[in-house]
Amino acid sequence: MMLLSTGAASASTPAVLLGTANSYGLLGGSTITNTGPSIITGDLGLFPGTSLIGFPPGTVSGATHLTDAAANKAKDDLTTAYKDAAGRSKSATLPADLGGKNLTAGVYRTGSVPSLGLTGNVTLNAQGDPNAVFIFQIESTLITAAASSVSLANGAQSCNVFWQVGSSATLGTTTSFRGNILALSAISVSNAVTVDGRLFARNAAVTLINDTVTSANCATGTIGGGGGGGGGTTTNPGPDITGPTVTTTGLPKTDCTTRNFRIAFKVVDGAGIGKVRVYIDGRLVKSSKTVRSSVAVNVRGLPVGTHRVKVVAYDRAGNRTITRRTFARCTLAVVAPRFTG
């Protein structure tokens, strides 16, 4: 496979700062519509639209912001990030289709064909630099064929891949995608697609069908697109990118239980605690901003079987830690009656 190099060191390509949008997995402008059990790891936001459909059965690990101040700010930061990505100086011209290509870090722009396709696999090669940044400036549409994929090699990270789309993006069935899509218009995601990154549609709709979107954070000690004011060509030389430490106590020590109990949580972070959310079987049961909190679990009100506890903790810098635990509810024993004569 030929290695296509931009001839520029990755250090000359700073990451696109996402600002408050960094904590989101999904941002839409008009509507967000989901079919099936899609999973969004991160926050979900919609502004200025108000139509959110399909959650549940879709689940969101973080907060959901519908036309509120937080969603408005995230959309403002998205707009700034979009303009930043679109304004970067080109390192190389993109082919009409990325399938079979092996690309090094840099800024790539569509040429005589304004749209970009992906049929098969494209590899993004960081050449040993975990801070390598890949920016794709697409004048019109981004379309991936079914079963296409974006692969990362030699230290490349999804958090440092940015797809600036001048129109709409469409991801074909079972596509495995990496990076942050910043689309001016809509994003349409077909069935069973996985995205390690973010789906941001500035002005139109986001549509999902049984998909998995995981907001990608950079590894500790590397520089990425999180935080910051959401724009410019400078990057934070040493951002706080480590999430809080979460400790849980109080879960049953037996294989299963029929007794009610209380789970206690301790959240520690040098930057201070932003917010803590606790979910049982995907349902939000607790939201707090304190170091210590607890949740009473009514076991007798739950069906027999295994149940899942998830704690999502943010520090004030917006970094997130997700902690998962399980417990099981036993079948109540049937006691035989006693007879006395």
C-alpha positions as a Markdown table, in Angstrom:
| # | Residue | x | y | z |
|---|---|---|---|---|
| 1 | Met | 0.0 | 0.0 | 0.0 |
| 2 | Met | 1.4 | 3.4 | -1.0 |
| 3 | Leu | 2.0 | 5.9 | 1.8 |
| 4 | Leu | 0.7 | 9.3 | 0.8 |
| 5 | Ser | 2.7 | 12.0 | 2.7 |
| 6 | Thr | 1.8 | 15.7 | 2.9 |
| 7 | Gly | 5.5 | 16.5 | 3.3 |
| 8 | Ala | 4.7 | 18.5 | 6.4 |
| 9 | Ala | 5.5 | 17.7 | 10.0 |
| 10 | Ser | 2.4 | 17.0 | 12.1 |
| 11 | Ala | 3.6 | 19.5 | 14.7 |
| 12 | Ser | 2.7 | 22.2 | 12.1 |
| 13 | Thr | -0.9 | 21.1 | 12.2 |
| 14 | Pro | -2.5 | 21.9 | 15.5 |
| 15 | Ala | -5.6 | 20.1 | 16.6 |
| 16 | Val | -9.0 | 21.8 | 16.0 |
| 17 | Leu | -10.3 | 22.9 | 19.4 |
| 18 | Leu | -13.9 | 21.8 | 20.1 |
| 19 | Gly | -14.5 | 23.8 | 23.3 |
| 20 | Thr | -17.5 | 22.7 | 25.2 |
| 21 | Ala | -18.6 | 20.5 | 22.3 |
| 22 | Asn | -15.7 | 18.1 | 23.3 |
| 23 | Ser | -17.9 | 16.3 | 25.8 |
| 24 | Tyr | -20.6 | 15.5 | 23.1 |
| 25 | Gly | -20.9 | 12.5 | 21.0 |
| 26 | Leu | -23.9 | 13.9 | 19.0 |
| 27 | Leu | -24.9 | 17.4 | 18.1 |
| 28 | Gly | -27.7 | 18.3 | 15.8 |
| 29 | Gly | -29.2 | 21.5 | 14.4 |
| 30 | Ser | -32.8 | 20.7 | 13.5 |
| 31 | Thr | -33.7 | 17.1 | 14.7 |
| 32 | Ile | -32.1 | 14.0 | 16.0 |
| 33 | Thr | -33.9 | 10.8 | 15.0 |
| 34 | Asn | -32.9 | 7.3 | 16.1 |
| 35 | Thr | -34.2 | 3.8 | 15.3 |
| 36 | Gly | -33.2 | 0.8 | 17.4 |
| 37 | Pro | -30.9 | 0.5 | 20.4 |
| 38 | Ser | -28.2 | 3.0 | 19.4 |
| 39 | Ile | -25.6 | 3.8 | 22.1 |
| 40 | Ile | -24.1 | 7.3 | 22.5 |
| 41 | Thr | -21.1 | 7.6 | 24.8 |
| 42 | Gly | -20.9 | 11.2 | 25.7 |
| 43 | Asp | -23.4 | 14.1 | 25.8 |
| 44 | Leu | -26.2 | 14.7 | 23.3 |
| 45 | Gly | -27.2 | 18.2 | 22.2 |
| 46 | Leu | -29.8 | 19.8 | 19.9 |
| 47 | Phe | -30.0 | 23.5 | 19.0 |
| 48 | Pro | -32.0 | 25.3 | 17.9 |
| 49 | Gly | -34.3 | 22.4 | 17.0 |
| 50 | Thr | -36.4 | 20.6 | 19.6 |
| 51 | Ser | -37.3 | 17.2 | 18.0 |
| 52 | Leu | -35.5 | 14.3 | 19.7 |
| 53 | Ile | -36.9 | 10.9 | 18.6 |
| 54 | Gly | -35.9 | 7.4 | 19.5 |
| 55 | Phe | -34.3 | 7.9 | 22.9 |
| 56 | Pro | -35.2 | 5.3 | 24.3 |
| 57 | Pro | -34.6 | 2.8 | 22.9 |
| 58 | Gly | -31.4 | 4.6 | 22.2 |
| 59 | Thr | -29.2 | 5.4 | 25.2 |
| 60 | Val | -27.0 | 8.3 | 26.1 |
| 61 | Ser | -24.3 | 7.9 | 28.7 |
| 62 | Gly | -23.9 | 11.6 | 29.4 |
| 63 | Ala | -26.3 | 14.6 | 29.6 |
| 64 | Thr | -29.0 | 15.4 | 27.1 |
| 65 | His | -29.3 | 19.1 | 26.2 |
| 66 | Leu | -32.3 | 20.2 | 24.2 |
| 67 | Thr | -32.4 | 23.8 | 23.2 |
| 68 | Asp | -30.8 | 25.0 | 26.4 |
| 69 | Ala | -27.9 | 27.2 | 27.2 |
| 70 | Ala | -25.4 | 24.3 | 27.2 |
| 71 | Ala | -26.5 | 23.1 | 23.7 |
| 72 | Asn | -26.4 | 26.7 | 22.4 |
| 73 | Lys | -22.8 | 27.1 | 23.7 |
| 74 | Ala | -21.7 | 23.8 | 22.2 |
| 75 | Lys | -23.2 | 24.8 | 18.9 |
| 76 | Asp | -21.3 | 28.1 | 19.0 |
| 77 | Asp | -18.1 | 26.2 | 19.7 |
| 78 | Leu | -18.9 | 23.8 | 16.9 |
| 79 | Thr | -19.3 | 26.7 | 14.5 |
| 80 | Thr | -16.0 | 28.1 | 15.5 |
| 81 | Ala | -14.3 | 24.7 | 15.2 |
| 82 | Tyr | -15.9 | 24.2 | 11.7 |
| 83 | Lys | -14.6 | 27.5 | 10.5 |
| 84 | Asp | -11.1 | 26.8 | 11.9 |
| 85 | Ala | -11.0 | 23.4 | 10.2 |
| 86 | Ala | -12.2 | 24.9 | 6.9 |
| 87 | Gly | -9.7 | 27.7 | 7.0 |
| 88 | Arg | -6.5 | 25.7 | 7.4 |
| 89 | Ser | -3.9 | 25.8 | 4.7 |
| 90 | Lys | -4.0 | 22.7 | 2.4 |
| 91 | Ser | -1.1 | 20.2 | 2.5 |
| 92 | Ala | -2.4 | 17.9 | -0.2 |
| 93 | Thr | -5.3 | 17.3 | -2.6 |
| 94 | Leu | -7.7 | 14.4 | -1.9 |
| 95 | Pro | -8.6 | 11.8 | -4.5 |
| 96 | Ala | -12.3 | 11.2 | -5.3 |
| 97 | Asp | -12.2 | 8.0 | -3.1 |
| 98 | Leu | -10.0 | 7.2 | -0.1 |
| 99 | Gly | -10.3 | 3.4 | -0.5 |
| 100 | Gly | -6.9 | 1.7 | -0.3 |
| 101 | Lys | -5.0 | 4.9 | 0.7 |
| 102 | Asn | -2.4 | 5.2 | 3.5 |
| 103 | Leu | -2.3 | 8.9 | 4.6 |
| 104 | Thr | 0.1 | 10.7 | 6.9 |
| 105 | Ala | -0.8 | 13.7 | 9.0 |
| 106 | Gly | -1.7 | 17.0 | 7.4 |
| 107 | Val | -4.6 | 19.0 | 5.9 |
| 108 | Tyr | -6.3 | 17.4 | 2.9 |
| 109 | Arg | -8.8 | 19.2 | 0.6 |
| 110 | Thr | -11.0 | 17.9 | -2.2 |
| 111 | Gly | -10.0 | 18.9 | -5.7 |
| 112 | Ser | -11.9 | 18.9 | -9.0 |
| 113 | Val | -14.4 | 16.5 | -7.5 |
| 114 | Pro | -16.0 | 18.3 | -4.6 |
| 115 | Ser | -17.3 | 15.2 | -2.8 |
| 116 | Leu | -15.3 | 12.5 | -1.0 |
| 117 | Gly | -16.1 | 8.8 | -1.1 |
| 118 | Leu | -14.7 | 5.9 | 0.9 |
| 119 | Thr | -15.0 | 2.4 | -0.5 |
| 120 | Gly | -13.0 | -0.2 | 1.5 |
| 121 | Asn | -10.4 | 0.9 | 4.0 |
| 122 | Val | -8.3 | 4.0 | 4.4 |
| 123 | Thr | -5.4 | 4.0 | 6.9 |
| 124 | Leu | -4.3 | 7.2 | 8.8 |
| 125 | Asn | -0.6 | 6.7 | 9.7 |
| 126 | Ala | 0.8 | 8.9 | 12.5 |
| 127 | Gln | 4.3 | 7.6 | 11.9 |
| 128 | Gly | 4.9 | 7.3 | 15.7 |
| 129 | Asp | 3.6 | 10.7 | 16.7 |
| 130 | Pro | 0.5 | 10.4 | 19.0 |
| 131 | Asn | -0.2 | 14.1 | 18.5 |
| 132 | Ala | -0.5 | 13.8 | 14.7 |
| 133 | Val | -3.5 | 15.7 | 13.3 |
| 134 | Phe | -5.5 | 14.8 | 10.2 |
| 135 | Ile | -7.9 | 17.4 | 8.8 |
| 136 | Phe | -10.1 | 16.6 | 5.7 |
| 137 | Gln | -11.7 | 19.6 | 4.0 |
| 138 | Ile | -14.6 | 18.3 | 1.9 |
| 139 | Glu | -16.3 | 20.9 | -0.2 |
| 140 | Ser | -19.5 | 19.0 | -0.7 |
| 141 | Thr | -20.6 | 15.5 | 0.6 |
| 142 | Leu | -18.8 | 12.7 | 2.5 |
| 143 | Ile | -20.2 | 9.2 | 1.6 |
| 144 | Thr | -18.9 | 5.9 | 2.8 |
| 145 | Ala | -19.9 | 2.6 | 1.1 |
| 146 | Ala | -21.2 | -0.3 | 3.1 |
| 147 | Ala | -18.6 | -2.1 | 5.3 |
| 148 | Ser | -16.0 | 0.6 | 4.7 |
| 149 | Ser | -13.5 | 1.5 | 7.4 |
| 150 | Val | -11.1 | 4.1 | 8.7 |
| 151 | Ser | -8.0 | 2.5 | 10.4 |
| 152 | Leu | -5.4 | 4.1 | 12.6 |
| 153 | Ala | -1.8 | 3.2 | 12.5 |
| 154 | Asn | 1.5 | 4.0 | 14.4 |
| 155 | Gly | 0.0 | 6.1 | 17.2 |
| 156 | Ala | -2.8 | 7.9 | 15.3 |
| 157 | Gln | -5.8 | 8.8 | 17.6 |
| 158 | Ser | -9.4 | 9.4 | 16.6 |
| 159 | Cys | -9.6 | 12.5 | 18.7 |
| 160 | Asn | -7.1 | 14.2 | 16.3 |
| 161 | Val | -9.0 | 13.4 | 13.1 |
| 162 | Phe | -11.4 | 16.0 | 11.8 |
| 163 | Trp | -13.8 | 15.7 | 8.8 |
| 164 | Gln | -15.0 | 19.2 | 7.8 |
| 165 | Val | -18.0 | 18.6 | 5.4 |
| 166 | Gly | -19.4 | 21.4 | 3.4 |
| 167 | Ser | -22.7 | 19.7 | 2.9 |
| 168 | Ser | -23.9 | 16.4 | 4.3 |
| 169 | Ala | -22.3 | 13.2 | 5.5 |
| 170 | Thr | -23.6 | 9.6 | 4.9 |
| 171 | Leu | -22.1 | 6.6 | 6.5 |
| 172 | Gly | -23.0 | 3.3 | 4.9 |
| 173 | Thr | -24.2 | 0.1 | 6.6 |
| 174 | Thr | -21.6 | -1.4 | 9.0 |
| 175 | Thr | -19.0 | 1.3 | 8.4 |
| 176 | Ser | -16.3 | 1.5 | 11.0 |
| 177 | Phe | -15.5 | 5.2 | 11.2 |
| 178 | Arg | -12.8 | 7.2 | 13.1 |
| 179 | Gly | -12.7 | 10.9 | 13.8 |
| 180 | Asn | -15.0 | 13.9 | 14.3 |
| 181 | Ile | -17.4 | 14.8 | 11.6 |
| 182 | Leu | -18.2 | 18.5 | 11.5 |
| 183 | Ala | -20.9 | 18.8 | 8.8 |
| 184 | Leu | -22.6 | 22.0 | 7.7 |
| 185 | Ser | -25.8 | 20.3 | 6.9 |
| 186 | Ala | -27.1 | 16.8 | 7.8 |
| 187 | Ile | -25.5 | 13.5 | 8.9 |
| 188 | Ser | -27.2 | 10.2 | 8.0 |
| 189 | Val | -25.9 | 7.0 | 9.6 |
| 190 | Ser | -27.1 | 3.6 | 8.3 |
| 191 | Asn | -27.6 | 0.4 | 10.2 |
| 192 | Ala | -24.9 | -1.0 | 12.6 |
| 193 | Val | -22.3 | 1.7 | 12.1 |
| 194 | Thr | -19.6 | 2.3 | 14.7 |
| 195 | Val | -18.1 | 5.7 | 15.2 |
| 196 | Asp | -15.1 | 6.3 | 17.4 |
| 197 | Gly | -15.4 | 10.1 | 17.4 |
| 198 | Arg | -18.2 | 12.6 | 17.1 |
| 199 | Leu | -21.1 | 13.4 | 14.8 |
| 200 | Phe | -21.8 | 17.1 | 14.6 |
| 201 | Ala | -24.4 | 18.5 | 12.2 |
| 202 | Arg | -24.5 | 22.4 | 12.4 |
| 203 | Asn | -27.7 | 23.2 | 10.6 |
| 204 | Ala | -29.7 | 20.1 | 9.9 |
| 205 | Ala | -30.6 | 16.6 | 11.2 |
| 206 | Val | -28.8 | 13.6 | 12.5 |
| 207 | Thr | -30.3 | 10.2 | 11.8 |
| 208 | Leu | -29.2 | 6.9 | 13.4 |
| 209 | Ile | -30.2 | 3.3 | 13.0 |
| 210 | Asn | -28.9 | 0.9 | 15.6 |
| 211 | Asp | -25.5 | 2.6 | 15.8 |
| 212 | Thr | -22.7 | 3.1 | 18.3 |
| 213 | Val | -21.0 | 6.5 | 18.7 |
| 214 | Thr | -18.2 | 6.9 | 21.3 |
| 215 | Ser | -16.8 | 10.4 | 21.8 |
| 216 | Ala | -13.1 | 9.9 | 21.4 |
| 217 | Asn | -10.7 | 11.4 | 24.0 |
| 218 | Cys | -6.9 | 11.6 | 23.5 |
| 219 | Ala | -4.6 | 9.4 | 25.5 |
| 220 | Thr | -3.1 | 10.9 | 28.7 |
| 221 | Gly | -0.1 | 13.0 | 28.0 |
| 222 | Thr | -1.0 | 13.8 | 24.4 |
| 223 | Ile | -2.5 | 16.9 | 22.8 |
| 224 | Gly | -6.0 | 16.8 | 21.3 |
| 225 | Gly | -8.9 | 18.8 | 20.2 |
| 226 | Gly | -10.7 | 18.9 | 23.6 |
| 227 | Gly | -11.3 | 22.0 | 25.7 |
| 228 | Gly | -10.1 | 25.4 | 24.7 |
| 229 | Gly | -12.2 | 28.1 | 23.2 |
| 230 | Gly | -13.1 | 26.1 | 20.2 |
| 231 | Gly | -11.1 | 27.7 | 17.5 |
| 232 | Gly | -7.9 | 29.4 | 16.3 |
| 233 | Thr | -4.8 | 27.8 | 15.1 |
| 234 | Thr | -3.2 | 27.4 | 18.5 |
| 235 | Thr | -3.5 | 24.4 | 20.8 |
| 236 | Asn | -3.2 | 23.9 | 24.5 |
| 237 | Pro | 0.3 | 22.7 | 25.2 |
| 238 | Gly | -0.6 | 20.8 | 28.4 |
| 239 | Pro | -4.3 | 20.3 | 28.8 |
| 240 | Asp | -5.9 | 18.5 | 31.8 |
| 241 | Ile | -7.2 | 15.4 | 30.0 |
| 242 | Thr | -7.4 | 13.0 | 33.0 |
| 243 | Gly | -10.9 | 12.2 | 34.3 |
| 244 | Pro | -11.8 | 11.9 | 38.0 |
| 245 | Thr | -11.1 | 8.8 | 40.1 |
| 246 | Val | -14.3 | 7.1 | 41.1 |
| 247 | Thr | -14.6 | 4.6 | 44.1 |
| 248 | Thr | -17.8 | 2.6 | 44.7 |
| 249 | Thr | -18.7 | 0.8 | 47.9 |
| 250 | Gly | -21.8 | -1.0 | 49.2 |
| 251 | Leu | -22.5 | -3.4 | 46.4 |
| 252 | Pro | -23.6 | -6.9 | 47.6 |
| 253 | Lys | -20.7 | -9.2 | 48.3 |
| 254 | Thr | -22.7 | -12.3 | 47.5 |
| 255 | Asp | -23.5 | -13.6 | 44.0 |
| 256 | Cys | -27.0 | -12.4 | 44.2 |
| 257 | Thr | -29.3 | -10.7 | 46.7 |
| 258 | Thr | -32.9 | -10.1 | 47.6 |
| 259 | Arg | -32.1 | -7.3 | 50.1 |
| 260 | Asn | -32.3 | -3.6 | 49.4 |
| 261 | Phe | -28.9 | -1.8 | 49.7 |
| 262 | Arg | -27.2 | 1.5 | 49.2 |
| 263 | Ile | -24.3 | 2.2 | 46.9 |
| 264 | Ala | -21.9 | 4.9 | 47.9 |
| 265 | Phe | -19.6 | 6.9 | 45.5 |
| 266 | Lys | -16.5 | 8.9 | 46.1 |
| 267 | Val | -15.2 | 11.1 | 43.2 |
| 268 | Val | -11.8 | 12.8 | 43.4 |
| 269 | Asp | -10.2 | 15.1 | 40.9 |
| 270 | Gly | -7.6 | 17.9 | 41.3 |
| 271 | Ala | -9.5 | 20.2 | 39.0 |
| 272 | Gly | -12.7 | 19.9 | 41.1 |
| 273 | Ile | -15.8 | 17.9 | 40.4 |
| 274 | Gly | -18.1 | 19.1 | 37.6 |
| 275 | Lys | -21.0 | 16.6 | 37.7 |
| 276 | Val | -21.7 | 13.0 | 38.6 |
| 277 | Arg | -24.5 | 10.9 | 37.1 |
| 278 | Val | -25.5 | 7.4 | 38.2 |
| 279 | Tyr | -27.5 | 5.1 | 36.0 |
| 280 | Ile | -29.1 | 1.7 | 36.8 |
| 281 | Asp | -29.9 | -0.3 | 33.7 |
| 282 | Gly | -29.6 | 2.8 | 31.6 |
| 283 | Arg | -32.0 | 4.9 | 33.7 |
| 284 | Leu | -30.7 | 8.0 | 35.4 |
| 285 | Val | -31.2 | 7.6 | 39.2 |
| 286 | Lys | -28.9 | 10.2 | 40.7 |
| 287 | Ser | -27.3 | 13.5 | 39.6 |
| 288 | Ser | -24.9 | 15.5 | 41.9 |
| 289 | Lys | -21.9 | 17.8 | 42.0 |
| 290 | Thr | -20.4 | 16.6 | 45.3 |
| 291 | Val | -17.4 | 14.4 | 46.1 |
| 292 | Arg | -19.5 | 11.9 | 48.0 |
| 293 | Ser | -23.0 | 10.7 | 47.2 |
| 294 | Ser | -25.1 | 7.5 | 47.4 |
| 295 | Val | -28.0 | 5.8 | 45.9 |
| 296 | Ala | -30.6 | 3.5 | 47.5 |
| 297 | Val | -31.3 | 0.4 | 45.4 |
| 298 | Asn | -34.8 | -1.2 | 45.8 |
| 299 | Val | -33.8 | -4.7 | 44.9 |
| 300 | Arg | -37.3 | -6.1 | 45.5 |
| 301 | Gly | -38.6 | -3.8 | 42.8 |
| 302 | Leu | -36.3 | -5.2 | 40.2 |
| 303 | Pro | -36.7 | -8.3 | 38.1 |
| 304 | Val | -34.6 | -11.4 | 38.7 |
| 305 | Gly | -31.3 | -11.3 | 36.9 |
| 306 | Thr | -28.2 | -9.2 | 36.4 |
| 307 | His | -28.4 | -5.4 | 36.7 |
| 308 | Arg | -25.9 | -2.8 | 35.6 |
| 309 | Val | -24.7 | 0.3 | 37.5 |
| 310 | Lys | -22.9 | 3.0 | 35.6 |
| 311 | Val | -21.3 | 6.1 | 37.1 |
| 312 | Val | -20.4 | 9.0 | 34.8 |
| 313 | Ala | -18.2 | 11.6 | 36.5 |
| 314 | Tyr | -16.8 | 14.8 | 35.0 |
| 315 | Asp | -14.3 | 17.2 | 36.4 |
| 316 | Arg | -14.5 | 21.0 | 35.9 |
| 317 | Ala | -12.2 | 20.7 | 32.8 |
| 318 | Gly | -14.8 | 18.5 | 31.2 |
| 319 | Asn | -12.8 | 15.2 | 31.4 |
| 320 | Arg | -14.9 | 12.1 | 32.0 |
| 321 | Thr | -14.6 | 8.8 | 33.8 |
| 322 | Ile | -17.1 | 6.0 | 33.3 |
| 323 | Thr | -17.2 | 3.3 | 36.0 |
| 324 | Arg | -19.4 | 0.2 | 35.5 |
| 325 | Arg | -20.5 | -2.4 | 38.2 |
| 326 | Thr | -23.1 | -5.1 | 38.2 |
| 327 | Phe | -25.2 | -6.9 | 40.8 |
| 328 | Ala | -27.8 | -9.7 | 40.6 |
| 329 | Arg | -31.2 | -10.1 | 42.1 |
| 330 | Cys | -32.0 | -13.6 | 43.3 |
| 331 | Thr | -35.1 | -15.6 | 43.0 |
| 332 | Leu | -37.0 | -15.6 | 46.2 |
| 333 | Ala | -36.8 | -19.0 | 47.8 |
| 334 | Val | -40.0 | -20.9 | 48.3 |
| 335 | Val | -40.4 | -22.1 | 51.9 |
| 336 | Ala | -42.3 | -25.3 | 52.3 |
| 337 | Pro | -45.2 | -25.1 | 54.8 |
| 338 | Arg | -44.9 | -26.7 | 58.2 |
| 339 | Phe | -47.7 | -28.9 | 59.5 |
| 340 | Thr | -48.2 | -29.8 | 63.1 |
| 341 | Gly | -50.5 | -32.5 | 64.3 |
